[in-house]
């Protein structure tokens, strides 16, 4: 049996990783823990799939022009066509090899990569992102650029090479000089594009860091709420339900507790009793009580935009553009079993005979949907502290005392522009400060759109 002192020491150190404020407690040298805690937030790139034969997205073919978008430039902005086009073998579905191909938390990007509209290995470029959004989903050029910029600047893609992993940390392949840039964790990076309360992905801390694979149980919960109609009202309600669920589940201690005592260990109850009887009350609350894992910050506003894709971008013209279960299941790689439950089949794909939306989905459209969903079931921005209290956040401009103060779509859109150019809270104890290169990229790419709305952008 482990000695009491060893258990207490091990647990105290590991708790510091799951609960950052532990580093401020008497007797704990936070300088020894800071680097380890930061590393713990993201999976090592050593575990990230690697394909030595990077090919890039399928080349533009004038026989199958789709929206005509290429080289990161505007397309025609006219949809209503079939994707993939009949006869276009270059964009036929090719299932991913998960030992070599990166996939992440965004079903729309995963499906685009599985059809080679993006690099099949999951290492994509800014131009690929802008082109694929337009050609596949008829996303407006303005929104395609905004999402690509946010991907590169807020999820630690590389604003110099203009490369991004759509999933895990692939710094050696996205960065020109990894020693200088440090880790570039891609779309899996926690509290950026990926955040607590995702529709079908686990929260980072409640799933031991697995915040990117599709959780079929969550998909089933979404279906239970939407009942085969994934519209604005149903998804707004489900977003609220996921917020409440995340708030509950992140006030327990599975992440740090099971790091020391893995699930299935027969002596677990005895060890738990030992912990309860030997640890100081402060550490007891860390293990058995509320934690500060839950965080719903400014970047979480993007989650409302992402959920709008289910009823704005995914519906099939051949299904009268209804956001039905058959269509949504295909994009999410969800298969329904005979008992009504769902499993992940590993094949996120564009449905057969799928026709995309007719009009482009623009910045104004997505900001309108973000605001509409939020106002149906408002929630507070902030997170849990170590004693279980919820702390609302103030700022950036657009959030006050935990509430969204932007009251019209243009104000929401200006708020989204801020995310790529300003110091934004990425946790109750952390600030995400964009690099000079990231701000330069954002101003260059987003400046014309922001100017038209009167949104302030920093000078460079």
C-alpha angles and dihedrals in degrees: 000000000000115000118253093242093051092050092048093048094047092046093048092053094044091046088058089063093051094038113037097195089068087079088067095056121108114273096021118107102216092193088070092053105040098080092043092050093051091050091048090061093070134038115251116262086232087078094046114110113255127204112187090197102070108179105170125222120323111278121259111268120197089210088065104028098158103182092348092241114152139150092019094295130126119282127208094279092224120123137169095108131121119265119231092026117231108271095018098126092169089071100041115130114275114182115232123254098225091202090061109017125072119225126173147179098302114084093192093057092041090054092047090052091048087057094044095245081122126031106290092224091059099246101120138177132226091252092050091052093049094045097045095050090054099040098043106031103017091239109174116256091244094055093040089056093045093052093045091050092047089049093054098039105036103035096046099256112149118272090192101050089029090224129136138180111229087212134005135018108292097160094150088061101037101040126069091206111019093181089062101037098042121204119355101191099185126212091331090068107124123245093012121077087339114056144152116292097039115167096243107358126090123249110259100241098037091056102041092257098315098131097140111055119088112259105213091197090061090047088054090050089052090051090049089057098039096038093208095315110095096189132145097271096048095044092047088055092047091049088055091048091051090050091055092044093051091047090054099042095047091057091071127074111239096125100060096025096055091043085070099028110032120211113270097033105141094214092055096112092048092048091047090053089050091053093048092051098044109035125088114256092254092058091043089060089050092056103033105022143046121326138189096247097112114088129167105179138166093285088059089076085077088066090070089053091049092052090052088063089071093066100025106039108019103052117109121235088214087060092050087261092288114158091229132167095253093056097041092046091056094054092046096044091238123156122191116224127214091263091056096255123122134234131191110248095191093237113106103180146159106262119252115270090011119171118195129227118289102224122048118261103235139190090262091051096051094044089051090053093045091054094043093052093045094050092051090062111007118201133183126257113229140068149249122280125212094270092053096257118138113235116202116213131227119215172007098134104285098045123075126172089348095305129113106245097181102110103181135043094253091055089050089050092051087050090055090051089054091059091070099043111034141060103272127187109251093180139352088274101032142070125201109216115189117229122244088254091053093050091047090052092048094048092047096048101032101031097090092051094044093049091056090058096040092245113160115239124182122259116246 
